């Protein structure tokens, strides 16, 4: 025969088991009718614009990397330089360098800032880089610049 205390413990155990079963059942039987189908990432359908800004100092070469998702045209525009000076601007491919990032230029120009692209060329999908470099005109305090890269 069970004592009052044993019956209370047994009753609490039953209630606990019923509550546990109810929680498990409700968690497992959620009626979620949403049929989700995994999607593949989409490639941008139009050109991508990347703007880089920094300061270049006398003797510097500054590189910026980017990747294209499809073959197409790459344009590079030196949009602003302050104070106004002629800078070297180049486009090329990354050059693996054990000491850091390098840029092996395939096209280079000496240019001032403007609204029209100074470099425009076709490129395959892949990794590319631009380089800005001092051609002897950068003032000791440095020159602020902004460059726009448009690609696929």
Residue, then its C-alpha position, 0 to 999 in steps of 0.5 A: x500500500x502506498x503512503x500519501x507521500x508516495x502517491x504525491x510523487x507518483x502523481x507528479x511523475x505522471x503529470x510531468x511525463x504527460x507534460x513532456x509528451x505534450x511538449x514533444x508532440x507539439x514540437x514535432x507536429x508543427x503544421x508548416x505548409x511552406x514548401x521551401x525550395x533551395x535557390x542558387x545564388x544569382x549573379x548580378x545581371x548588370x554592371x557592378x560599381x566599386x568605389x575606392x578612396x584613400x590617400x597616396x603619398x610621394x613614391x606610393x603604389x596603392x592597389x585595390x583588388x576586385x573580381x568579375x562574375x562574368x566576361x565583359x567590359x571593365x572601366x576605371x575612372x579616376x574621379x577625384x584628386x585633391x589637390x589636383x595632380x597627375x597620377x598614374x593609373x593602371x589595371x592588371x591582374x593580381x600577382x601572388x607575392x609572398x610579401x603581400x598583394x601585388x598587381x601586375x599591370x597590363x594597362x597603365x596611363x598617366x592621368x588627371x581626374x575626370x568623369x570619363x573612364x581613363x581605362x576601358x577594356x574587356x575582361x574575362x571572369x576572374x580576379x583583377x586589380x587596379x593600381x594608383x601610383x605617384x609619377x612624381x607629382x604627389x605633394x609631401x602631405x599626400x593626395x586624396x583620391x577616389x577611383x570608380x571601377x565598373x565591371x560585370 
